Amino acid sequence: MSSVTWFLLLGGLLMALGGWVAFLLALRSGQFKDIEAVKHQMFEEGR
C-alpha cells in the first residue's frame, strides 16, 4: 500500500478515537443523564 493510504487510514482512526473520547467525556460529566429535562426547560422559560 502507498504511504498516502496509510496516512488516510491513520487519520480516520485518530478522528474516530477523538470522537469516542469526546463521547466518553460527555458521558462522564453527566450530559446524558436527563435528556427530556432540556425540552421542558425551554417551554417553561417561554412563559
C-alpha positions as a printed NumPy array, in Angstrom:
array([[  0.   ,   0.   ,   0.   ],
       [  1.161,   3.505,  -0.659],
       [  2.08 ,   5.97 ,   2.038],
       [ -0.982,   8.113,   1.269],
       [ -3.235,   5.17 ,   2.115],
       [ -1.523,   4.754,   5.473],
       [ -1.927,   8.459,   6.264],
       [ -5.634,   8.337,   5.382],
       [ -6.146,   5.215,   7.465],
       [ -4.279,   6.687,  10.428],
       [ -6.194,   9.985,  10.107],
       [ -9.532,   8.186,  10.079],
       [ -8.618,   6.12 ,  13.104],
       [ -7.456,   9.203,  15.012],
       [-10.684,  11.062,  14.225],
       [-12.754,   8.068,  15.337],
       [-10.746,   7.837,  18.548],
       [-11.239,  11.57 ,  19.16 ],
       [-14.996,  11.233,  18.715],
       [-15.085,   8.278,  21.083],
       [-13.105,  10.191,  23.726],
       [-15.415,  13.209,  23.39 ],
       [-18.439,  10.949,  23.829],
       [-16.961,   9.302,  26.92 ],
       [-16.099,  12.676,  28.465],
       [-19.661,  13.892,  27.879],
       [-20.995,  10.68 ,  29.368],
       [-18.819,  11.014,  32.48 ],
       [-19.799,  14.66 ,  33.022],
       [-23.489,  13.72 ,  33.143],
       [-24.687,  15.426,  29.972],
       [-26.846,  12.431,  29.063],
       [-28.487,  11.957,  32.474],
       [-31.87 ,  13.54 ,  31.756],
       [-32.334,  14.347,  28.092],
       [-36.012,  15.263,  28.416],
       [-35.434,  17.989,  31.029],
       [-33.944,  20.378,  28.465],
       [-37.108,  20.239,  26.378],
       [-39.273,  21.08 ,  29.374],
       [-36.967,  23.911,  30.486],
       [-37.334,  25.542,  27.075],
       [-41.133,  25.58 ,  27.381],
       [-41.026,  26.899,  30.974],
       [-38.747,  29.838,  30.048],
       [-41.087,  30.928,  27.259],
       [-43.929,  31.762,  29.629]])
